């Protein structure tokens, strides 16, 4: 008998009806008509029956007339769009190109960690953009580097990242925070779409489905796993004056003669305070093409991001201005000491820092009688909107001074010999300095820490991308016989039939030997499997066998694919732990009638079974995420509480069930606040995005306070099993 998560009675026909899987929630049934006292009198029976019939008919007519007209779309029509947007939210990185209503074009890659890299082309200009640690940087053309702080020039900034100038960022669209932020925007648009007349087409050889939303025509792939393909703006796009370089990024606007602002940032980076599920019309996203990213693409995107982050040591914050003597306060003998009394101010740009400190870099170039005497630099931490002193020594002037003195001494000696009397030749040393002070956008020590964090994030992102690229197996065909050992998180083994929901198992992502730990979310039991395979596998610790259904998926290192057990061949290599190799020695097919077992695993959807003493990586039983499987599956109407202990264990920092892939709630969030979010998710027209027919568990997503949250709940009603945000939650 299969294990079930949560409570409820999924097969009880009296269970309360739930939200439609994809349509808007309807009202409850009307109350029954009142009981009449005239039933005791036979002569009133006929009248009473007629009255009852009329009352029921009248009540029914009133009930249906009070409901809004039923939508003509079906669950199956809505499902692919919501599932595609959900899959976008889950991506570790997303790549998209497009054009804005003002004609700007961009090419941008954003990460789940809210960082981005790309370029934008607009009005004949191409600008690189970079977002790191919540700050957006740009490398604009030199002709846009005007109205700079004192002492800075376009030449000195050429090729450097700059940030902090509202005038410059108004010609750029701030990049979206993450795939989840953009997905939340598209999800909200779907929620505001009343009807779903679907247009089907073949684009680039692949079939797509298209529906018109307030943001424009949204196209998704026609088959699972669904993905967002394109968004075509509802507003016409102005022709671009640039040649639309193959690399661009998001765009934005200037109020006077500059580039018109696009709305990509207002949709994804700066969401309005109101809940987007009920907000009115918003600016369009423009035309966007979404490009699928392979695990290799994700790795390359992170490599580029890390490489650019390493160059931020020379980035300049134009939002900080310094008032100082640009010719320097010099104290010279042979070498020169340059002293500056510096007063810092900030721009009036929105978001400019008003307090705190800034890392300032002073560079002084000194000349002696017109000859370059080199320069000096100094870094200092100064208060914002305050003052301080910076000083450096230009030792390169000493050789120049000595050279001038030597030349004058030679002239004096020559004249003394000619006149046979002492000669004194007066001379002047004219020291001049040119000083520049700039605000460093990123301290070098911080860069090293950030790069280290990005490198760790890269590993997680690539592993997640590998997992996302995996198959969606059929649980009814993928199982193991009783007695099959499963590798647990503590390195023990346990027969598969003894595992229970909540047990911690060891697993890994495909093509990675790094062992992880994840939680069993369901145990699937099947009694009608008939086709089996016995695999003999040789590993570093000897040779052993494992018996599974013919369709169960093993990770074949030889082909770098998930492969059915029956399709494996002698000599194929299968994934084990670490860098070791396990080799298939024999594949024997047979038929039997025995009970079999499979696992659903939270996070990374794999686990290890043992062939003798050799762990072998296999796929788990995944949630159903296709329109056909989700048709008719509905979220229960009523909120019946939340398993807070489970959520704190698995979705709060420090919890024993936390995995690298999960998004966390803030550590300071209270149980009452968590319950409030859970109740709001149930009210905000949640959509089913996954269903396990064995355990009757539903995964659903709703937008709460402008962000997508995912929760798990029994189909027949009962306590919400878990809930967590699909992007970082700030409060």
C-alpha positions in Angstrom: 0.0 0.0 0.0 1.4 3.4 -1.0 2.4 6.0 1.6 0.3 9.2 1.5 1.5 12.7 2.5 -0.9 14.7 4.7 -4.5 14.1 5.4 -7.8 14.3 3.5 -9.8 11.7 1.6 -8.9 12.0 -2.0 -11.4 9.4 -3.1 -14.3 10.6 -1.0 -17.0 11.9 -3.3 -18.3 14.1 -0.4 -15.0 15.9 -0.1 -15.4 19.7 -0.7 -14.9 20.8 -4.3 -11.7 22.7 -4.9 -10.5 25.6 -6.9 -10.4 24.8 -10.6 -7.0 23.7 -11.6 -6.5 26.6 -13.9 -9.7 28.7 -14.0 -11.0 31.2 -11.5 -12.5 29.9 -8.3 -16.3 29.7 -8.3 -18.7 30.3 -5.4 -20.1 27.6 -3.1 -23.4 25.8 -3.7 -26.6 27.6 -2.8 -28.3 26.7 0.5 -31.1 24.1 0.3 -34.7 25.4 0.4 -36.4 25.5 3.8 -38.5 22.5 5.0 -42.3 23.2 4.8 -44.6 22.2 7.6 -47.5 21.3 5.2 -45.9 17.9 4.5 -48.2 16.2 7.2 -51.4 17.0 5.3 -52.0 14.6 2.3 -54.0 17.2 0.4 -51.1 19.5 0.6 -48.6 16.9 -0.6 -49.0 17.6 -4.3 -48.9 21.4 -3.7 -45.9 21.0 -1.5 -44.1 18.9 -4.1 -44.9 21.4 -6.8 -43.8 24.2 -4.5 -40.6 22.4 -3.8 -39.9 21.8 -7.5 -40.6 25.4 -8.2 -38.5 26.5 -5.3 -35.6 24.4 -6.4 -35.9 25.5 -10.0 -36.2 29.1 -8.9 -33.2 28.7 -6.6 -31.2 27.1 -9.4 -32.1 29.8 -11.9 -31.2 32.5 -9.3 -27.9 30.7 -8.5 -26.8 30.4 -12.1 -27.9 33.9 -12.9 -25.8 35.2 -10.0 -22.6 33.5 -11.2 -20.4 35.1 -13.8 -20.6 33.6 -17.2 -18.5 30.5 -17.4 -15.2 30.9 -19.2 -15.1 29.0 -22.5 -11.5 27.8 -22.0 -10.5 24.5 -20.4 -8.0 23.4 -17.8 -6.0 21.7 -20.6 -5.7 25.0 -22.5 -4.6 27.1 -19.5 -2.1 24.5 -18.1 0.7 24.7 -20.7 1.0 28.5 -20.2 1.2 28.4 -16.4 3.5 25.4 -16.4 5.8 27.1 -18.9 6.0 30.2 -16.7 6.6 28.1 -13.7 9.5 26.3 -15.4 10.9 29.7 -16.2 10.8 30.6 -12.5 12.7 27.5 -11.7 15.6 28.0 -14.0 19.0 28.8 -12.5 19.7 31.2 -15.4 17.6 32.6 -18.3 18.7 34.0 -21.6 16.5 36.3 -23.7 16.8 38.7 -26.5 14.2 41.3 -27.6 13.2 44.8 -28.5 11.3 47.5 -26.6 8.5 49.7 -27.9 11.1 52.5 -28.3 13.2 50.3 -30.7 16.0 49.4 -28.4 17.2 45.8 -28.6 18.9 43.7 -26.0 20.6 40.4 -25.3 20.6 39.5 -21.6 21.4 36.6 -19.3 20.0 36.7 -15.7 20.7 34.3 -12.9 18.5 33.1 -10.1 20.9 35.0 -7.8 19.7 38.3 -9.2 22.8 39.0 -11.3 23.0 39.7 -15.0 25.3 40.3 -17.9 24.4 41.6 -21.4 24.3 44.5 -23.8 21.8 46.9 -25.2 21.7 48.6 -28.5 19.7 51.8 -28.9 19.9 54.9 -31.1 23.0 53.6 -32.8 24.8 53.1 -29.5 25.8 49.8 -27.8 26.2 49.6 -24.1 27.4 46.7 -21.9 25.5 46.2 -18.7 26.3 44.1 -15.6 24.4 43.6 -12.4 26.3 42.3 -9.3 25.3 42.4 -5.7 22.2 44.4 -6.5 24.0 47.2 -8.3 23.8 47.8 -12.1 27.0 48.9 -13.9 27.3 50.1 -17.5 30.1 50.7 -20.1 28.4 53.4 -22.2 30.0 55.0 -25.3 32.3 57.9 -24.5 29.9 60.5 -26.0 27.4 59.6 -23.2 30.0 60.2 -20.5 29.3 63.9 -20.0 28.5 66.0 -16.9 31.1 64.0 -14.9 32.3 64.8 -11.4 35.1 67.2 -11.1 38.5 65.8 -12.1 37.0 62.9 -14.2 36.9 62.7 -18.0 35.4 60.4 -20.6 39.0 59.3 -21.5 39.8 58.2 -18.0 36.5 56.3 -17.8 36.7 54.7 -21.2 36.5 50.9 -20.9 35.6 51.0 -17.2 32.4 50.0 -15.5 30.5 53.0 -14.1 27.4 53.2 -11.9 25.5 55.6 -9.8 24.6 58.3 -12.5 20.8 58.6 -12.9 21.4 60.4 -16.2 23.3 57.3 -17.5 21.0 54.7 -16.0 18.0 56.5 -17.5 19.4 55.5 -20.9 19.4 51.9 -19.8 16.7 49.6 -18.5 17.8 48.0 -15.2 18.1 44.3 -15.7 15.5 42.0 -14.2 16.4 40.5 -10.9 16.0 36.9 -11.8 14.1 34.4 -14.0 11.6 34.2 -11.1 11.0 37.9 -11.1 10.2 37.9 -14.8 8.1 34.8 -14.4 6.0 36.5 -11.7 5.3 39.3 -14.1 4.2 36.9 -16.8 2.1 34.9 -14.3 0.3 38.0 -13.2 -0.5 38.7 -16.8 -2.0 35.2 -17.2 -4.1 35.8 -14.1 -5.5 38.9 -15.8 -6.3 37.0 -19.0 -10.1 36.3 -19.0 -10.2 34.0 -22.0 -7.8 31.5 -23.5 -8.5 31.2 -27.2 -5.4 29.4 -28.2 -3.5 29.9 -31.5 -1.4 26.9 -32.5 1.5 27.2 -34.9 4.9 25.7 -35.8 7.8 28.0 -35.2 11.3 26.9 -36.1 10.1 23.4 -36.5 8.6 23.2 -33.0 4.9 23.6 -32.3 3.8 26.5 -30.1 0.7 27.7 -28.3 -0.1 31.4 -28.1 -2.5 33.3 -26.0 -3.1 37.1 -25.8 -2.4 38.6 -22.4 -2.3 42.2 -21.1 1.5 42.1 -21.7 1.1 40.8 -25.3 0.9 37.5 -27.1 2.6 34.8 -25.0 3.9 31.8 -26.9 4.9 28.5 -25.2 6.0 25.1 -26.4 3.0 22.8 -27.2 4.4 19.8 -25.4 5.9 19.0 -22.0 8.2 20.1 -20.5 6.6 23.4 -21.4 8.8 26.4 -21.8 8.2 30.1 -22.6 9.2 30.8 -26.3 8.3 34.4 -27.0 6.4 37.4 -25.8 5.2 39.7 -28.6 4.3 43.2 -27.3 0.7 44.4 -27.6 2.1 47.7 -28.6 3.9 48.3 -31.9 7.7 48.5 -31.7 9.4 51.5 -33.2 12.1 50.6 -35.7 15.6 50.6 -34.2 18.1 53.0 -35.5 20.9 50.6 -34.6 21.9 47.5 -36.5 20.8 45.4 -33.6 24.0 43.8 -32.6 23.9 40.2 -31.6 24.6 41.2 -28.0 22.4 43.7 -26.2 20.7 44.0 -22.8 17.7 45.6 -21.3 16.8 49.3 -22.0 15.4 52.4 -20.6 14.8 56.1 -21.1 15.8 59.7 -20.8 13.2 62.4 -20.5 14.9 64.9 -22.8 16.3 63.8 -26.1 17.6 60.5 -24.7 16.4 57.0 -25.3 12.9 56.2 -24.3 12.6 54.1 -21.1 11.4 50.5 -21.6 9.4 48.9 -18.9 11.3 45.7 -18.4 12.8 47.0 -15.1 9.5 48.4 -13.8 8.0 44.9 -14.3 10.8 42.8 -12.9 13.3 44.9 -10.9 11.1 47.5 -9.2 7.7 45.8 -8.7 5.0 48.1 -7.5 3.9 48.0 -3.9 0.5 46.7 -4.7 0.0 43.0 -5.3 0.5 42.3 -9.0 -2.3 39.8 -8.9 -4.9 42.6 -8.7 -3.0 45.5 -10.2 -4.3 47.3 -13.2 -2.6 47.9 -16.5 1.2 48.0 -16.4 3.7 49.0 -19.0 4.4 46.2 -21.6 7.5 44.1 -21.6 8.2 44.7 -25.3 9.1 41.8 -27.6 11.1 39.1 -25.9 12.5 35.8 -27.3 13.5 33.2 -24.7 16.5 31.0 -25.6 16.8 27.6 -23.9 20.0 27.2 -21.8 21.8 23.9 -21.6 23.9 23.1 -18.5 26.9 24.1 -20.6 25.3 27.4 -21.4 24.7 28.0 -17.8 28.3 27.3 -16.9 29.5 29.7 -19.6 27.2 32.4 -18.5 28.5 32.2 -15.0 32.1 32.2 -16.2 31.5 35.4 -18.1 29.8 36.9 -15.1 32.7 35.9 -12.8 35.2 37.3 -15.3 33.5 40.7 -15.4 33.1 40.8 -11.6 36.9 40.5 -11.3 37.2 43.8 -13.3 35.0 45.8 -10.9 38.1 46.9 -9.0 38.4 49.8 -11.4 34.6 50.5 -11.5 33.6 54.1 -10.7 30.6 55.3 -8.8 29.5 58.5 -10.5 26.8 59.1 -7.8 29.5 60.3 -5.4 31.1 63.7 -6.1 34.2 65.2 -4.4 34.9 68.9 -3.9 38.7 69.4 -3.7 41.6 71.5 -5.2 42.2 69.9 -8.5 45.7 71.4 -8.8 46.7 69.9 -5.4 48.1 71.4 -2.3 51.8 70.6 -2.8 54.6 70.5 -0.3 57.8 69.8 -2.3 61.5 69.6 -1.7 62.8 67.0 -4.1 59.8 64.7 -3.8 56.3 66.1 -3.5 53.6 65.5 -1.0 50.1 66.0 -2.4 47.5 66.9 0.2 43.8 67.2 -0.4 41.0 68.3 1.8 38.0 66.5 0.3 34.3 67.1 0.8 31.9 64.4 -0.4 28.4 64.9 -1.8 25.9 62.7 -3.4 23.6 63.2 -6.4 19.9 63.7 -6.1 19.3 60.5 -8.1 16.6 58.1 -6.7 18.3 55.4 -4.6 21.5 57.5 -4.0 23.2 56.7 -0.8 22.9 59.5 1.8 24.8 58.0 4.7 27.7 55.6 5.3 31.1 55.6 3.8 32.7 55.5 0.3 36.0 54.1 -0.9 37.8 57.0 -2.6 40.8 56.7 -4.9 43.1 59.7 -5.4 45.5 59.9 -8.4 47.9 62.8 -8.7 50.1 63.6 -11.6 53.0 66.0 -10.8 55.1 68.0 -13.2 58.4 69.9 -12.5 59.1 72.7 -14.9 56.7 71.0 -17.4 58.4 67.7 -17.2 56.4 64.7 -16.0 57.5 63.7 -12.5 55.2 60.7 -12.2 52.4 60.5 -9.8 51.1 58.9 -6.7 47.8 57.3 -5.6 46.1 56.8 -2.3 42.8 55.0 -1.3 40.8 56.2 1.7 37.5 55.6 3.3 35.5 58.9 3.5 32.1 59.6 5.0 29.3 60.2 2.6 28.2 63.9 2.7 31.1 64.6 5.0 34.8 65.4 4.7 38.3 64.1 5.1 42.0 64.4 4.1 43.8 62.4 1.4 47.6 62.5 0.9 50.2 60.8 -1.2 53.9 61.2 -2.0 55.1 61.6 -5.6 58.6 60.4 -5.3 59.1 60.5 -9.0 59.8 64.2 -8.9 63.1 63.8 -7.1 65.1 62.6 -10.1 63.7 65.5 -12.1 64.7 68.0 -9.5 68.2 66.4 -9.3 68.5 66.6 -13.0 67.5 70.3 -13.1 69.9 71.1 -10.3 72.7 69.2 -12.1 72.1 71.0 -15.3 72.2 74.4 -13.5 75.3 73.3 -11.7 77.0 72.5 -14.9 76.1 75.9 -16.4 77.5 77.6 -13.3 80.7 75.6 -13.4 81.2 76.4 -17.1 80.6 80.1 -16.6 83.0 80.1 -13.6 85.8 78.6 -15.6 85.2 81.1 -18.4 85.2 84.1 -16.1 87.6 82.8 -13.5 85.3 83.9 -10.8 82.4 82.3 -8.8 79.1 82.3 -10.6 75.6 81.8 -9.1 72.8 80.9 -11.5 69.3 81.4 -10.1 66.7 78.9 -11.2 63.1 78.1 -10.4 61.4 74.8 -9.7 57.7 75.0 -10.8 55.8 72.1 -9.3 52.3 71.5 -10.6 49.8 68.7 -9.9 46.7 67.5 -11.6 44.5 65.5 -9.1 41.6 63.1 -9.8 39.5 61.6 -7.0 36.9 59.0 -7.9 34.5 56.8 -5.9 35.4 53.2 -6.2 32.2 51.2 -6.7 33.5 48.0 -5.3 36.3 47.4 -2.8 38.9 44.9 -3.9 38.5 42.8 -0.8 34.8 42.6 -1.5 35.4 41.5 -5.1 37.4 38.5 -3.9 34.6 37.5 -1.6 32.0 38.0 -4.3 33.9 36.0 -6.9 34.2 33.1 -4.4 30.4 33.3 -3.8 29.7 33.3 -7.6 31.9 30.3 -8.1 30.0 28.4 -5.5 26.7 29.6 -7.1 28.0 28.4 -10.5 28.4 24.9 -9.3 24.8 24.8 -7.9 23.4 26.4 -11.0 25.0 23.9 -13.4 23.9 21.0 -11.2 20.3 22.3 -11.2 20.4 22.8 -14.9 21.5 19.2 -15.3 18.6 18.1 -13.2 16.1 20.3 -15.1 17.3 18.7 -18.3 16.3 15.2 -17.0 13.3 13.2 -18.0 9.8 13.0 -16.4 9.5 9.3 -15.9 6.3 7.3 -15.5 6.1 6.1 -11.9 4.0 3.2 -12.8 6.8 1.7 -14.9 9.8 2.7 -12.8 10.3 0.7 -9.6 12.6 -1.7 -7.7 11.9 -5.0 -6.1 11.7 -5.3 -2.3 15.1 -5.7 -0.7 16.9 -3.3 -3.1 19.3 -1.3 -0.9 19.1 2.5 -1.0 22.0 4.6 0.1 21.0 6.9 3.0 22.4 10.3 3.9 24.4 8.9 6.8 26.1 6.3 4.5 23.9 3.4 5.8 21.8 1.3 3.4 18.1 0.6 3.9 15.8 -1.8 1.9 13.6 0.4 -0.3 10.4 -1.0 1.1 11.3 0.3 4.6 11.8 3.9 3.6 9.2 6.4 4.8 8.4 10.0 4.0 10.9 12.3 5.6 13.8 9.9 5.5 17.1 11.5 4.3 18.8 9.8 1.3 22.1 10.3 -0.5 21.9 11.4 -4.2 23.6 13.5 -6.8 22.9 15.4 -10.0 23.8 13.7 -13.3 27.4 14.0 -14.4 28.4 15.0 -10.8 30.1 12.8 -8.3 29.4 15.2 -5.5 27.0 13.4 -3.1 24.1 15.5 -1.7 21.4 14.8 0.8 17.7 15.1 0.2 14.4 14.1 1.7 12.0 11.4 0.6 8.7 13.1 -0.2 6.7 10.0 -1.2 7.0 6.2 -1.4 5.2 4.7 -4.4 4.1 1.1 -4.3 3.0 -0.8 -7.5 1.5 -4.3 -7.8 1.0 -4.6 -11.6 4.6 -4.5 -12.9 5.5 -7.5 -15.1 8.6 -6.6 -17.1 11.9 -6.6 -15.2 15.6 -6.5 -15.8 18.5 -7.8 -13.7 21.6 -5.8 -14.1 25.1 -7.1 -13.2 27.3 -4.2 -12.5 31.0 -4.1 -11.7 32.5 -1.3 -9.5 35.5 -0.5 -7.5 34.2 -2.6 -4.6 33.3 -5.7 -6.6 30.4 -7.0 -8.7 26.8 -7.1 -7.7 23.2 -7.2 -9.2 20.2 -4.9 -9.0 16.7 -5.8 -10.2 14.3 -3.1 -11.5 11.4 -2.7 -13.9 12.5 -2.6 -17.5 11.7 1.1 -17.8 13.5 2.5 -14.8 16.1 5.1 -15.7 19.8 4.8 -14.9 22.3 7.5 -15.7 24.4 6.2 -18.5 27.8 8.0 -18.4 28.7 6.5 -21.8 26.0 8.5 -23.6 25.5 11.2 -20.9 21.7 10.4 -20.9 19.1 8.8 -18.7 18.6 5.3 -20.1 16.0 2.6 -19.5 17.4 -0.4 -17.7 16.3 -2.7 -20.6 18.2 -0.4 -23.1 21.6 -0.6 -21.2 24.2 -2.8 -22.9 27.2 -4.7 -21.8 30.1 -2.3 -21.4 28.0 0.8 -20.7 29.2 2.9 -17.8 26.7 4.1 -15.2 27.2 6.8 -12.6 28.3 6.0 -9.1 29.8 8.2 -6.4 32.9 10.3 -6.7 35.1 9.8 -9.7 34.8 6.0 -9.7 33.4 4.1 -12.7 30.8 1.3 -12.6 30.4 -0.9 -15.7 27.4 -3.0 -16.9 28.5 -6.6 -17.2 25.2 -8.3 -18.1 21.6 -7.3 -18.8 19.0 -10.1 -18.2 15.3 -9.5 -18.9 12.6 -11.5 -17.2 8.9 -11.5 -16.3 7.5 -11.7 -12.8 4.5 -10.6 -10.7 5.9 -8.9 -7.6 5.3 -5.8 -5.6 7.7 -2.9 -6.5 8.7 0.3 -4.9 9.9 3.8 -6.0 10.7 7.1 -4.3 9.8 10.7 -4.8 12.7 12.8 -3.7 12.5 16.5 -2.8 15.1 18.8 -4.5 17.4 16.8 -6.8 15.2 14.0 -8.3 17.6 11.0 -8.0 18.8 8.4 -5.5 21.3 5.6 -5.3 20.6 1.9 -5.3 23.3 -0.6 -4.6 24.5 -3.4 -6.9 26.4 -5.3 -4.3 28.6 -2.6 -2.7 28.5 -0.2 -5.7 26.0 2.7 -5.5 24.3 3.4 -8.9 22.5 6.6 -9.6 18.8 6.2 -10.7 15.9 8.6 -11.3 13.2 9.1 -8.8 9.4 9.3 -9.4 8.7 12.9 -10.3 5.5 15.0 -10.0 3.3 14.9 -13.1 3.7 18.3 -14.9 1.8 17.9 -18.2 -1.6 19.3 -19.1 -3.2 15.8 -19.5 -2.2 14.6 -16.0 -3.2 17.8 -14.3 -6.7 18.1 -16.0 -9.4 18.1 -13.4 -6.9 18.3 -10.5 -8.1 21.2 -8.2 -6.7 23.0 -5.2 -8.9 22.6 -2.1 -11.0 25.7 -1.4 -10.4 25.9 2.4 -7.2 26.6 4.3 -6.9 24.0 7.0 -3.6 24.9 8.6 0.1 24.6 7.8 2.7 22.1 8.9 5.0 24.9 10.3 7.5 22.4 11.7 8.0 20.9 8.3 8.4 24.3 6.7 11.0 25.4 9.3 12.9 22.2 8.9 13.1 22.4 5.1 12.7 26.1 4.1 14.4 28.1 6.8 18.2 28.8 7.2 19.8 26.2 9.3 17.0 23.6 8.9 18.1 20.0 8.7 16.2 19.5 5.4 17.6 22.5 3.6 19.1 21.9 0.2 21.2 24.2 -2.0 18.3 24.4 -4.5 15.6 25.6 -2.2 14.6 29.2 -1.7 14.5 30.1 2.0 12.2 32.2 4.1 14.0 34.9 6.1 15.2 33.6 9.4 13.3 36.3 11.4 9.9 35.4 9.9 7.3 34.4 12.5 4.9 31.5 12.4 2.0 34.0 12.3 3.4 35.7 9.3 4.1 32.4 7.6 0.5 31.3 8.1 -0.7 34.7 6.8 1.2 34.1 3.5 -0.1 30.5 3.3 -3.7 31.7 3.7 -3.2 34.5 1.1 -1.7 31.9 -1.4 -4.9 29.9 -1.0 -7.1 33.0 -1.7 -5.0 34.3 -4.7 -6.4 31.8 -7.3 -3.5 29.3 -7.1 -2.7 27.1 -10.1 -1.8 23.4 -10.0 1.7 22.8 -11.4 2.3 19.3 -10.2 0.4 16.2 -9.1 1.4 12.8 -7.7 -1.5 10.4 -8.4 0.0 7.8 -6.0 0.1 10.1 -2.9 -2.7 12.4 -4.1 -0.4 15.4 -3.3 -0.8 18.6 -5.3 1.9 21.2 -5.9 0.5 24.7 -6.6 1.7 28.2 -7.2 0.2 31.6 -6.4 1.4 35.1 -6.5 1.6 36.7 -3.0 2.7 40.3 -2.6 4.1 40.3 -6.1 6.2 37.1 -5.7 5.5 33.5 -6.7 5.2 31.0 -3.8 4.8 27.3 -4.1 3.0 25.0 -1.8 2.1 21.3 -1.4 -1.3 20.2 -0.2 -3.4 17.0 -0.2 -5.9 16.9 -3.1 -8.8 16.0 -0.8 -8.0 18.8 1.6 -6.2 19.0 4.9 -3.1 20.7 6.3 -0.8 22.4 3.9 2.4 20.3 3.8 4.9 23.0 2.8 5.2 26.5 1.3 8.2 28.4 0.1 9.1 31.4 -2.2 10.4 30.9 -5.7 12.6 34.0 -5.3 14.2 35.4 -2.1 11.7 36.9 0.3 12.8 40.1 2.0 10.4 40.4 4.9 
